Amino acid sequence: MMAVDCYACGVFVTLDELSLNFAKEAFDASRGTVSVWLQGFLGLWLAAFFVRMIVEGNARWQDALWRLAGCLVAFLFLNSGTLWMDWVVFPIRDATVSVGVKIATVSGGAVGNNFEELIAQVEKEIFAVQELAEAAKQSASIFDAVSINIAALIILIPFMMAWALFIGFLLEAIFKFVAITAIAPFVVAAAVFPITRGFAKDSIRVFLSGATGILFMGAAMGFTISVMQEYVGGFVGNPLKPEPDLSQFFFSPEYWQLFAVGFLSVLFHLAARQMATAVAGVADSQVVSQALLAGGAAGASVGGRAARAAGLKANAGIGAGASAVANRVTKGAWGGPAALQE
């Protein structure tokens, strides 16, 4: 357990552990039945093979040997869920989480290789603005302290949205691991015969989309953390010795720039999810994609207008970037992944 306070770690770790146990139990519940079905299909295939060999004389023994070898591997996996978990789930899951931690915390240094360390480190960086506010209030008047609290709450809104998307998409990745593991006996058996191999391929793509989702979420959050450290890292280096100008950060040009970047981070997380499914070859749900991407584009537009309303010329570049990304992602929302490639 890490010393860093973590709001989502407890429920996330609990869900992760329960999901693994459920997936293993679901695998064991169906593997016996699927094994019987596979034996039946294998018997029918061998009967058809010998009939073809006798009648037509063009059957190849190599085909039978390869089919028998495939069935032998399938029966090994169906004999125990431990083999699937140890050779498929844990290697892919643990490797992607470990790399995702390193990507997400590249600015602050990797702190672990599991979901708990990843989420704790992300929360620590996201709430750095609140740490800055607490340090600034030590030398501020009562009126200024209230203003600082309001400013900290405002700027946390987009980053809390990005954090919620990050947690949600990690949970989605875990569910993909669970769902495919639960039906893994059918996936293993389907991979043996060409007529059912498409089901196995699609299932593996969904499983891999969970792994790529973790990597792309780590990249999106890693960029967000890097930007936050660029803006507030120097202010929170030693909160026990607040400087008189700490409060000058709030409602400054840098403050509104960071606010706009927060909404861009929301777009980055939404785009990361779409890229993860595209890379894995999964046809993402158009309803979900359109709702998420359109909502993110609207959020970025709101953030850009808020920054421009402050009359800060320094935000012109950020506002243009937000508008460009919003238009790009909105195009993808209504046109699907293919529209983003135009």
BALOBA-1460 file (C-alpha; in Angstrom, 3 decimals):
// residues 342
<rec num="1" residu="m" x="0.000" y="0.000" z="0.000"/>
<rec num="2" residu="m" x="1.334" y="3.388" z="-0.967"/>
<rec num="3" residu="a" x="1.701" y="6.319" z="1.366"/>
<rec num="4" residu="v" x="0.013" y="8.605" z="-1.176"/>
<rec num="5" residu="d" x="-3.650" y="9.224" z="-0.452"/>
<rec num="6" residu="c" x="-5.749" y="7.581" z="-3.146"/>
<rec num="7" residu="y" x="-9.488" y="8.026" z="-3.409"/>
<rec num="8" residu="a" x="-10.193" y="5.448" z="-6.112"/>
<rec num="9" residu="c" x="-7.568" y="2.833" z="-5.239"/>
<rec num="10" residu="g" x="-9.663" y="0.909" z="-2.713"/>
<rec num="11" residu="v" x="-12.717" y="0.291" z="-4.879"/>
<rec num="12" residu="f" x="-10.583" y="-0.176" z="-8.006"/>
<rec num="13" residu="v" x="-8.327" y="-2.809" z="-6.443"/>
<rec num="14" residu="t" x="-11.360" y="-4.591" z="-4.989"/>
<rec num="15" residu="l" x="-13.107" y="-4.682" z="-8.367"/>
<rec num="16" residu="d" x="-9.904" y="-5.880" z="-10.020"/>
<rec num="17" residu="e" x="-9.494" y="-8.774" z="-7.590"/>
<rec num="18" residu="l" x="-13.184" y="-9.744" z="-7.758"/>
<rec num="19" residu="s" x="-13.131" y="-9.616" z="-11.551"/>
<rec num="20" residu="l" x="-10.170" y="-12.003" z="-11.742"/>
<rec num="21" residu="n" x="-11.852" y="-14.447" z="-9.370"/>
<rec num="22" residu="f" x="-15.121" y="-14.262" z="-11.285"/>
<rec num="23" residu="a" x="-13.385" y="-14.764" z="-14.633"/>
<rec num="24" residu="k" x="-11.567" y="-17.839" z="-13.337"/>
<rec num="25" residu="e" x="-14.786" y="-19.304" z="-11.922"/>
<rec num="26" residu="a" x="-16.685" y="-18.599" z="-15.150"/>
<rec num="27" residu="f" x="-13.922" y="-20.284" z="-17.150"/>
<rec num="28" residu="d" x="-14.042" y="-23.380" z="-14.939"/>
<rec num="29" residu="a" x="-17.854" y="-23.485" z="-15.113"/>
<rec num="30" residu="s" x="-17.942" y="-23.891" z="-18.890"/>
<rec num="31" residu="r" x="-14.683" y="-25.626" z="-19.751"/>
<rec num="32" residu="g" x="-16.057" y="-29.140" z="-19.112"/>
<rec num="33" residu="t" x="-19.035" y="-28.659" z="-21.418"/>
<rec num="34" residu="v" x="-16.924" y="-27.044" z="-24.127"/>
<rec num="35" residu="s" x="-14.414" y="-29.900" z="-23.879"/>
<rec num="36" residu="v" x="-17.194" y="-32.423" z="-24.577"/>
<rec num="37" residu="w" x="-18.398" y="-30.356" z="-27.525"/>
<rec num="38" residu="l" x="-14.871" y="-30.157" z="-28.904"/>
<rec num="39" residu="q" x="-14.494" y="-33.924" z="-28.678"/>
<rec num="40" residu="g" x="-17.740" y="-34.331" z="-30.609"/>
<rec num="41" residu="f" x="-16.721" y="-31.869" z="-33.327"/>
<rec num="42" residu="l" x="-13.319" y="-33.517" z="-33.588"/>
<rec num="43" residu="g" x="-14.943" y="-36.921" z="-34.000"/>
<rec num="44" residu="l" x="-17.217" y="-35.617" z="-36.767"/>
<rec num="45" residu="w" x="-14.282" y="-33.944" z="-38.515"/>
<rec num="46" residu="l" x="-12.178" y="-37.134" z="-38.383"/>
<rec num="47" residu="a" x="-15.094" y="-39.175" z="-39.718"/>
<rec num="48" residu="a" x="-15.517" y="-36.736" z="-42.610"/>
<rec num="49" residu="f" x="-11.776" y="-36.808" z="-43.204"/>
<rec num="50" residu="f" x="-11.634" y="-40.600" z="-43.521"/>
<rec num="51" residu="v" x="-14.731" y="-40.656" z="-45.756"/>
<rec num="52" residu="r" x="-13.116" y="-38.094" z="-48.049"/>
<rec num="53" residu="m" x="-9.876" y="-40.056" z="-48.049"/>
<rec num="54" residu="i" x="-11.674" y="-43.280" z="-49.009"/>
<rec num="55" residu="v" x="-14.099" y="-41.797" z="-51.546"/>
<rec num="56" residu="e" x="-11.995" y="-39.072" z="-53.145"/>
<rec num="57" residu="g" x="-8.500" y="-40.122" z="-52.142"/>
<rec num="58" residu="n" x="-7.296" y="-36.515" z="-51.901"/>
<rec num="59" residu="a" x="-7.254" y="-36.065" z="-48.131"/>
<rec num="60" residu="r" x="-3.905" y="-35.010" z="-46.683"/>
<rec num="61" residu="w" x="-2.548" y="-36.562" z="-43.515"/>
<rec num="62" residu="q" x="-0.834" y="-33.284" z="-42.713"/>
<rec num="63" residu="d" x="-4.246" y="-31.647" z="-42.297"/>
<rec num="64" residu="a" x="-5.319" y="-34.294" z="-39.826"/>
<rec num="65" residu="l" x="-2.083" y="-34.001" z="-37.869"/>
<rec num="66" residu="w" x="-2.351" y="-30.214" z="-37.625"/>
<rec num="67" residu="r" x="-5.987" y="-30.490" z="-36.536"/>
<rec num="68" residu="l" x="-5.110" y="-33.055" z="-33.886"/>
<rec num="69" residu="a" x="-2.241" y="-30.876" z="-32.653"/>
<rec num="70" residu="g" x="-4.592" y="-27.885" z="-32.401"/>
<rec num="71" residu="c" x="-7.126" y="-29.948" z="-30.467"/>
<rec num="72" residu="l" x="-4.407" y="-31.190" z="-28.124"/>
<rec num="73" residu="v" x="-3.429" y="-27.603" z="-27.282"/>
<rec num="74" residu="a" x="-7.094" y="-26.685" z="-26.844"/>
<rec num="75" residu="f" x="-7.661" y="-29.620" z="-24.481"/>
<rec num="76" residu="l" x="-4.642" y="-28.530" z="-22.430"/>
<rec num="77" residu="f" x="-6.163" y="-25.079" z="-21.984"/>
<rec num="78" residu="l" x="-9.598" y="-26.538" z="-21.264"/>
<rec num="79" residu="n" x="-8.176" y="-28.889" z="-18.649"/>
<rec num="80" residu="s" x="-7.637" y="-25.998" z="-16.229"/>
<rec num="81" residu="g" x="-8.283" y="-22.279" z="-16.177"/>
<rec num="82" residu="t" x="-4.865" y="-21.803" z="-14.602"/>
<rec num="83" residu="l" x="-3.122" y="-22.307" z="-17.948"/>
<rec num="84" residu="w" x="-5.192" y="-19.572" z="-19.620"/>
<rec num="85" residu="m" x="-4.650" y="-17.172" z="-16.727"/>
<rec num="86" residu="d" x="-0.907" y="-17.828" z="-16.459"/>
<rec num="87" residu="w" x="-0.102" y="-17.887" z="-20.178"/>
<rec num="88" residu="v" x="-2.543" y="-15.329" z="-21.594"/>
<rec num="89" residu="v" x="-4.245" y="-13.057" z="-19.059"/>
<rec num="90" residu="f" x="-1.491" y="-12.287" z="-16.553"/>
<rec num="91" residu="p" x="1.399" y="-11.818" z="-19.041"/>
<rec num="92" residu="i" x="-0.568" y="-9.412" z="-21.268"/>
<rec num="93" residu="r" x="-2.324" y="-7.640" z="-18.415"/>
<rec num="94" residu="d" x="0.723" y="-7.205" z="-16.185"/>
<rec num="95" residu="a" x="3.008" y="-6.160" z="-19.042"/>
<rec num="96" residu="t" x="0.631" y="-3.488" z="-20.327"/>
<rec num="97" residu="v" x="-0.078" y="-2.146" z="-16.838"/>
<rec num="98" residu="s" x="3.648" y="-1.951" z="-16.076"/>
<rec num="99" residu="v" x="4.346" y="-0.074" z="-19.311"/>
<rec num="100" residu="g" x="1.264" y="2.096" z="-18.763"/>
<rec num="101" residu="v" x="2.580" y="3.142" z="-15.339"/>
<rec num="102" residu="k" x="5.938" y="4.130" z="-16.832"/>
<rec num="103" residu="i" x="4.278" y="6.127" z="-19.617"/>
<rec num="104" residu="a" x="1.794" y="7.893" z="-17.330"/>
<rec num="105" residu="t" x="4.451" y="8.828" z="-14.769"/>
<rec num="106" residu="v" x="7.314" y="9.567" z="-17.157"/>
<rec num="107" residu="s" x="7.615" y="13.121" z="-15.772"/>
<rec num="108" residu="g" x="7.729" y="12.080" z="-12.147"/>
<rec num="109" residu="g" x="9.360" y="8.683" z="-12.413"/>
<rec num="110" residu="a" x="7.653" y="5.284" z="-12.367"/>
<rec num="111" residu="v" x="6.538" y="4.227" z="-8.895"/>
<rec num="112" residu="g" x="5.246" y="0.696" z="-9.431"/>
<rec num="113" residu="n" x="3.812" y="-1.766" z="-11.888"/>
<rec num="114" residu="n" x="0.177" y="-2.284" z="-10.930"/>
<rec num="115" residu="f" x="-3.146" y="-0.467" z="-11.071"/>
<rec num="116" residu="e" x="-2.943" y="0.819" z="-7.493"/>
<rec num="117" residu="e" x="0.370" y="2.631" z="-7.973"/>
<rec num="118" residu="l" x="-0.784" y="3.961" z="-11.339"/>
<rec num="119" residu="i" x="-4.017" y="5.485" z="-9.994"/>
<rec num="120" residu="a" x="-2.370" y="6.821" z="-6.825"/>
<rec num="121" residu="q" x="0.343" y="8.614" z="-8.784"/>
<rec num="122" residu="v" x="-2.195" y="10.084" z="-11.208"/>
<rec num="123" residu="e" x="-4.332" y="11.388" z="-8.345"/>
<rec num="124" residu="k" x="-1.276" y="12.909" z="-6.684"/>
<rec num="125" residu="e" x="-0.464" y="14.906" z="-9.813"/>
<rec num="126" residu="i" x="-4.069" y="15.864" z="-10.552"/>
<rec num="127" residu="f" x="-4.564" y="17.307" z="-7.061"/>
<rec num="128" residu="a" x="-1.262" y="19.230" z="-7.154"/>
<rec num="129" residu="v" x="-3.316" y="22.377" z="-7.790"/>
<rec num="130" residu="q" x="-5.122" y="21.841" z="-4.490"/>
<rec num="131" residu="e" x="-1.740" y="21.475" z="-2.786"/>
<rec num="132" residu="l" x="-0.691" y="24.779" z="-4.344"/>
<rec num="133" residu="a" x="-3.873" y="26.422" z="-3.053"/>
<rec num="134" residu="e" x="-3.255" y="25.173" z="0.487"/>
<rec num="135" residu="a" x="0.278" y="26.575" z="0.382"/>
<rec num="136" residu="a" x="-0.903" y="29.937" z="-0.968"/>
<rec num="137" residu="k" x="-3.568" y="30.316" z="1.741"/>
<rec num="138" residu="q" x="-0.932" y="30.240" z="4.480"/>
<rec num="139" residu="s" x="0.100" y="33.804" z="3.647"/>
<rec num="140" residu="a" x="-3.216" y="35.080" z="2.267"/>
<rec num="141" residu="s" x="-5.993" y="37.124" z="3.837"/>
<rec num="142" residu="i" x="-9.424" y="35.627" z="4.505"/>
<rec num="143" residu="f" x="-10.854" y="37.200" z="1.352"/>
<rec num="144" residu="d" x="-7.920" y="36.003" z="-0.738"/>
<rec num="145" residu="a" x="-8.202" y="32.514" z="0.781"/>
<rec num="146" residu="v" x="-11.836" y="32.257" z="-0.361"/>
<rec num="147" residu="s" x="-10.855" y="33.459" z="-3.838"/>
<rec num="148" residu="i" x="-8.028" y="30.910" z="-3.982"/>
<rec num="149" residu="n" x="-10.392" y="28.081" z="-2.997"/>
<rec num="150" residu="i" x="-12.839" y="29.065" z="-5.746"/>
<rec num="151" residu="a" x="-10.034" y="29.291" z="-8.305"/>
<rec num="152" residu="a" x="-8.677" y="25.868" z="-7.308"/>
<rec num="153" residu="l" x="-12.160" y="24.348" z="-7.625"/>
<rec num="154" residu="i" x="-12.692" y="25.878" z="-11.076"/>
<rec num="155" residu="i" x="-9.411" y="24.654" z="-12.522"/>
<rec num="156" residu="l" x="-9.904" y="21.180" z="-11.052"/>
<rec num="157" residu="i" x="-13.149" y="20.675" z="-13.025"/>
<rec num="158" residu="p" x="-11.588" y="19.719" z="-16.412"/>
<rec num="159" residu="f" x="-8.850" y="17.675" z="-14.801"/>
<rec num="160" residu="m" x="-11.395" y="15.819" z="-12.668"/>
<rec num="161" residu="m" x="-13.268" y="15.027" z="-15.877"/>
<rec num="162" residu="a" x="-10.051" y="13.667" z="-17.390"/>
<rec num="163" residu="w" x="-9.364" y="11.680" z="-14.213"/>
<rec num="164" residu="a" x="-12.905" y="10.208" z="-14.293"/>
<rec num="165" residu="l" x="-12.435" y="9.194" z="-17.946"/>
<rec num="166" residu="f" x="-9.078" y="7.657" z="-17.079"/>
<rec num="167" residu="i" x="-10.602" y="5.559" z="-14.276"/>
<rec num="168" residu="g" x="-13.625" y="4.641" z="-16.396"/>
<rec num="169" residu="f" x="-11.557" y="3.455" z="-19.345"/>
<rec num="170" residu="l" x="-9.275" y="1.442" z="-17.066"/>
<rec num="171" residu="l" x="-12.374" y="-0.275" z="-15.689"/>
<rec num="172" residu="e" x="-13.503" y="-0.877" z="-19.269"/>
<rec num="173" residu="a" x="-10.164" y="-2.553" z="-20.006"/>
<rec num="174" residu="i" x="-10.555" y="-4.761" z="-16.936"/>
<rec num="175" residu="f" x="-14.062" y="-5.734" z="-18.046"/>
<rec num="176" residu="k" x="-12.744" y="-6.732" z="-21.470"/>
<rec num="177" residu="f" x="-10.208" y="-9.011" z="-19.785"/>
<rec num="178" residu="v" x="-12.974" y="-10.480" z="-17.625"/>
<rec num="179" residu="a" x="-15.489" y="-10.926" z="-20.432"/>
<rec num="180" residu="i" x="-13.088" y="-12.694" z="-22.797"/>
<rec num="181" residu="t" x="-11.695" y="-14.856" z="-19.990"/>
<rec num="182" residu="a" x="-15.234" y="-15.869" z="-19.016"/>
<rec num="183" residu="i" x="-15.903" y="-17.141" z="-22.550"/>
<rec num="184" residu="a" x="-12.308" y="-18.259" z="-23.143"/>
<rec num="185" residu="p" x="-13.243" y="-21.985" z="-23.386"/>
<rec num="186" residu="f" x="-15.409" y="-21.156" z="-26.410"/>
<rec num="187" residu="v" x="-12.619" y="-18.978" z="-27.835"/>
<rec num="188" residu="v" x="-10.061" y="-21.774" z="-27.482"/>
<rec num="189" residu="a" x="-12.345" y="-24.366" z="-29.056"/>
<rec num="190" residu="a" x="-13.407" y="-22.031" z="-31.867"/>
<rec num="191" residu="a" x="-9.779" y="-21.395" z="-32.838"/>
<rec num="192" residu="v" x="-9.334" y="-25.050" z="-33.854"/>
<rec num="193" residu="f" x="-11.735" y="-25.114" z="-36.818"/>
<rec num="194" residu="p" x="-11.665" y="-22.633" z="-39.735"/>
<rec num="195" residu="i" x="-15.450" y="-22.216" z="-39.773"/>
<rec num="196" residu="t" x="-15.456" y="-20.851" z="-36.213"/>
<rec num="197" residu="r" x="-12.032" y="-19.216" z="-36.180"/>
<rec num="198" residu="g" x="-13.502" y="-15.781" z="-36.894"/>
<rec num="199" residu="f" x="-15.188" y="-15.796" z="-33.481"/>
<rec num="200" residu="a" x="-11.856" y="-16.554" z="-31.812"/>
<rec num="201" residu="k" x="-10.062" y="-13.798" z="-33.739"/>
<rec num="202" residu="d" x="-12.688" y="-11.192" z="-32.853"/>
<rec num="203" residu="s" x="-12.555" y="-12.209" z="-29.203"/>
<rec num="204" residu="i" x="-8.774" y="-11.876" z="-29.115"/>
<rec num="205" residu="r" x="-9.073" y="-8.438" z="-30.713"/>
<rec num="206" residu="v" x="-11.427" y="-7.338" z="-27.948"/>
<rec num="207" residu="f" x="-8.993" y="-8.711" z="-25.368"/>
<rec num="208" residu="l" x="-6.087" y="-6.853" z="-26.990"/>
<rec num="209" residu="s" x="-8.142" y="-3.651" z="-27.168"/>
<rec num="210" residu="g" x="-8.239" y="-3.755" z="-23.369"/>
<rec num="211" residu="a" x="-4.440" y="-3.942" z="-23.305"/>
<rec num="212" residu="t" x="-3.957" y="-1.168" z="-25.873"/>
<rec num="213" residu="g" x="-6.530" y="0.916" z="-24.003"/>
<rec num="214" residu="i" x="-4.331" y="0.883" z="-20.903"/>
<rec num="215" residu="l" x="-1.321" y="1.995" z="-22.951"/>
<rec num="216" residu="f" x="-3.136" y="4.835" z="-24.712"/>
<rec num="217" residu="m" x="-4.776" y="5.975" z="-21.467"/>
<rec num="218" residu="g" x="-1.324" y="6.041" z="-19.896"/>
<rec num="219" residu="a" x="-0.055" y="8.191" z="-22.767"/>
<rec num="220" residu="a" x="-2.966" y="10.641" z="-22.493"/>
<rec num="221" residu="m" x="-2.623" y="10.950" z="-18.724"/>
<rec num="222" residu="g" x="1.168" y="11.121" z="-18.927"/>
<rec num="223" residu="f" x="0.917" y="14.138" z="-21.242"/>
<rec num="224" residu="t" x="-1.630" y="15.740" z="-18.905"/>
<rec num="225" residu="i" x="0.676" y="15.264" z="-15.919"/>
<rec num="226" residu="s" x="3.635" y="16.695" z="-17.848"/>
<rec num="227" residu="v" x="1.677" y="19.846" z="-18.692"/>
<rec num="228" residu="m" x="0.473" y="20.261" z="-15.107"/>
<rec num="229" residu="q" x="3.998" y="19.922" z="-13.770"/>
<rec num="230" residu="e" x="5.184" y="22.520" z="-16.260"/>
<rec num="231" residu="y" x="2.672" y="25.040" z="-14.903"/>
<rec num="232" residu="v" x="2.494" y="24.266" z="-11.173"/>
<rec num="233" residu="g" x="5.555" y="22.108" z="-10.482"/>
<rec num="234" residu="g" x="7.713" y="25.034" z="-9.452"/>
<rec num="235" residu="f" x="5.086" y="26.372" z="-7.073"/>
<rec num="236" residu="v" x="4.551" y="23.169" z="-5.102"/>
<rec num="237" residu="g" x="8.173" y="22.158" z="-4.700"/>
<rec num="238" residu="n" x="8.219" y="23.149" z="-1.020"/>
<rec num="239" residu="p" x="4.695" y="23.828" z="0.282"/>
<rec num="240" residu="l" x="6.025" y="24.295" z="3.834"/>
<rec num="241" residu="k" x="7.713" y="27.540" z="2.726"/>
<rec num="242" residu="p" x="5.131" y="29.387" z="0.655"/>
<rec num="243" residu="e" x="6.336" y="32.386" z="-1.274"/>
<rec num="244" residu="p" x="4.381" y="35.664" z="-1.264"/>
<rec num="245" residu="d" x="3.589" y="35.364" z="-4.992"/>
<rec num="246" residu="l" x="2.027" y="31.886" z="-4.798"/>
<rec num="247" residu="s" x="-1.474" y="33.330" z="-4.945"/>
<rec num="248" residu="q" x="-0.546" y="35.228" z="-8.132"/>
<rec num="249" residu="f" x="-0.884" y="31.992" z="-10.083"/>
<rec num="250" residu="f" x="-4.649" y="31.875" z="-9.661"/>
<rec num="251" residu="f" x="-6.588" y="33.766" z="-12.365"/>
<rec num="252" residu="s" x="-3.285" y="34.610" z="-14.069"/>
<rec num="253" residu="p" x="-2.680" y="33.980" z="-17.798"/>
<rec num="254" residu="e" x="-0.933" y="30.708" z="-16.895"/>
<rec num="255" residu="y" x="-3.953" y="29.705" z="-14.816"/>
<rec num="256" residu="w" x="-6.342" y="30.091" z="-17.770"/>
<rec num="257" residu="q" x="-3.928" y="28.367" z="-20.094"/>
<rec num="258" residu="l" x="-3.856" y="25.384" z="-17.768"/>
<rec num="259" residu="f" x="-7.654" y="25.502" z="-17.545"/>
<rec num="260" residu="a" x="-7.922" y="25.245" z="-21.345"/>
<rec num="261" residu="v" x="-5.347" y="22.446" z="-21.393"/>
<rec num="262" residu="g" x="-7.542" y="20.556" z="-18.924"/>
<rec num="263" residu="f" x="-10.353" y="20.357" z="-21.473"/>
<rec num="264" residu="l" x="-7.866" y="19.365" z="-24.150"/>
<rec num="265" residu="s" x="-6.861" y="16.522" z="-21.849"/>
<rec num="266" residu="v" x="-10.479" y="15.344" z="-21.869"/>
<rec num="267" residu="l" x="-10.332" y="15.196" z="-25.651"/>
<rec num="268" residu="f" x="-7.014" y="13.359" z="-25.526"/>
<rec num="269" residu="h" x="-8.520" y="10.647" z="-23.309"/>
<rec num="270" residu="l" x="-11.544" y="10.254" z="-25.578"/>
<rec num="271" residu="a" x="-9.318" y="10.080" z="-28.655"/>
<rec num="272" residu="a" x="-7.023" y="7.590" z="-26.865"/>
<rec num="273" residu="r" x="-9.908" y="5.191" z="-26.350"/>
<rec num="274" residu="q" x="-10.886" y="5.389" z="-30.014"/>
<rec num="275" residu="m" x="-7.292" y="4.850" z="-31.128"/>
<rec num="276" residu="a" x="-6.946" y="1.845" z="-28.814"/>
<rec num="277" residu="t" x="-9.940" y="0.096" z="-30.364"/>
<rec num="278" residu="a" x="-8.816" y="1.025" z="-33.880"/>
<rec num="279" residu="v" x="-5.297" y="-0.348" z="-33.343"/>
<rec num="280" residu="a" x="-6.716" y="-3.612" z="-31.980"/>
<rec num="281" residu="g" x="-9.009" y="-3.904" z="-35.008"/>
<rec num="282" residu="v" x="-12.247" y="-3.675" z="-33.025"/>
<rec num="283" residu="a" x="-15.296" y="-1.973" z="-34.553"/>
<rec num="284" residu="d" x="-16.195" y="0.406" z="-31.733"/>
<rec num="285" residu="s" x="-19.820" y="1.149" z="-30.929"/>
<rec num="286" residu="q" x="-20.872" y="4.175" z="-32.980"/>
<rec num="287" residu="v" x="-23.485" y="5.186" z="-30.399"/>
<rec num="288" residu="v" x="-20.949" y="5.238" z="-27.563"/>
<rec num="289" residu="s" x="-18.250" y="6.890" z="-29.660"/>
<rec num="290" residu="q" x="-20.526" y="9.642" z="-30.934"/>
<rec num="291" residu="a" x="-21.863" y="10.433" z="-27.481"/>
<rec num="292" residu="l" x="-18.430" y="10.512" z="-25.858"/>
<rec num="293" residu="l" x="-16.658" y="12.409" z="-28.603"/>
<rec num="294" residu="a" x="-19.427" y="14.948" z="-29.111"/>
<rec num="295" residu="g" x="-19.553" y="15.551" z="-25.356"/>
<rec num="296" residu="g" x="-15.801" y="15.977" z="-25.198"/>
<rec num="297" residu="a" x="-15.806" y="18.382" z="-28.126"/>
<rec num="298" residu="a" x="-18.504" y="20.448" z="-26.445"/>
<rec num="299" residu="g" x="-16.499" y="20.481" z="-23.216"/>
<rec num="300" residu="a" x="-13.375" y="21.662" z="-25.025"/>
<rec num="301" residu="s" x="-15.388" y="24.390" z="-26.742"/>
<rec num="302" residu="v" x="-16.677" y="25.588" z="-23.375"/>
<rec num="303" residu="g" x="-13.148" y="25.640" z="-22.005"/>
<rec num="304" residu="g" x="-11.895" y="27.642" z="-24.969"/>
<rec num="305" residu="r" x="-14.677" y="30.244" z="-24.610"/>
<rec num="306" residu="a" x="-13.984" y="30.582" z="-20.897"/>
<rec num="307" residu="a" x="-10.310" y="31.216" z="-21.540"/>
<rec num="308" residu="r" x="-11.010" y="33.757" z="-24.279"/>
<rec num="309" residu="a" x="-13.595" y="35.524" z="-22.092"/>
<rec num="310" residu="a" x="-10.836" y="36.297" z="-19.623"/>
<rec num="311" residu="g" x="-9.272" y="38.555" z="-22.283"/>
<rec num="312" residu="l" x="-5.888" y="36.856" z="-22.085"/>
<rec num="313" residu="k" x="-3.857" y="37.185" z="-25.259"/>
<rec num="314" residu="a" x="-1.477" y="34.533" z="-24.012"/>
<rec num="315" residu="n" x="-4.253" y="31.992" z="-24.478"/>
<rec num="316" residu="a" x="-4.696" y="32.632" z="-28.202"/>
<rec num="317" residu="g" x="-2.555" y="29.664" z="-29.175"/>
<rec num="318" residu="i" x="-4.258" y="27.366" z="-26.677"/>
<rec num="319" residu="g" x="-7.710" y="28.499" z="-27.848"/>
<rec num="320" residu="a" x="-6.811" y="27.840" z="-31.471"/>
<rec num="321" residu="g" x="-5.489" y="24.404" z="-30.553"/>
<rec num="322" residu="a" x="-8.637" y="23.591" z="-28.585"/>
<rec num="323" residu="s" x="-10.837" y="24.672" z="-31.496"/>
<rec num="324" residu="a" x="-8.837" y="22.647" z="-34.009"/>
<rec num="325" residu="v" x="-8.881" y="19.496" z="-31.892"/>
<rec num="326" residu="a" x="-12.585" y="19.976" z="-31.088"/>
<rec num="327" residu="n" x="-13.448" y="20.280" z="-34.781"/>
<rec num="328" residu="r" x="-11.299" y="17.254" z="-35.603"/>
<rec num="329" residu="v" x="-12.822" y="15.038" z="-32.937"/>
<rec num="330" residu="t" x="-16.370" y="16.241" z="-33.650"/>
<rec num="331" residu="k" x="-15.789" y="15.192" z="-37.238"/>
<rec num="332" residu="g" x="-14.797" y="11.752" z="-35.978"/>
<rec num="333" residu="a" x="-17.815" y="11.651" z="-33.676"/>
<rec num="334" residu="w" x="-20.273" y="11.857" z="-36.552"/>
<rec num="335" residu="g" x="-18.218" y="10.239" z="-39.260"/>
<rec num="336" residu="g" x="-16.631" y="7.411" z="-37.273"/>
<rec num="337" residu="p" x="-12.941" y="6.447" z="-37.185"/>
<rec num="338" residu="a" x="-12.680" y="6.620" z="-40.956"/>
<rec num="339" residu="a" x="-13.435" y="10.350" z="-40.909"/>
<rec num="340" residu="l" x="-10.410" y="11.019" z="-38.702"/>
<rec num="341" residu="q" x="-8.128" y="9.597" z="-41.370"/>
<rec num="342" residu="e" x="-9.196" y="12.112" z="-44.035"/>
